[in-house]
Amino acid sequence: MNLYKTPVKAIRAKCLDCCCNQYGEVLNCTVIKCALYPYRLGKRPNEETLDTLKKAKDESEHPS
């Protein structure tokens, strides 16, 4: 068994820990201000996803 995780897999493990090991809670997480949020599903997010999250974060900090 490999004890070492990739950084993205370690983030996934942290998100599971934060959500009491409830996979559905990680999937439905609403804390978009969390630095780990884009990586919570155990995959590296694409640029489109990162751009969308950045816009949502900016809008929540500076509502029109």
Protein Blocks (a to p, Z undefined) as FASTA:
>chain_A
ZZbdcfklmmmmmmmmmnoopaklmmmpcblmbmklmmmnopacdfklmmmmmmmmmmmm
mcZZ
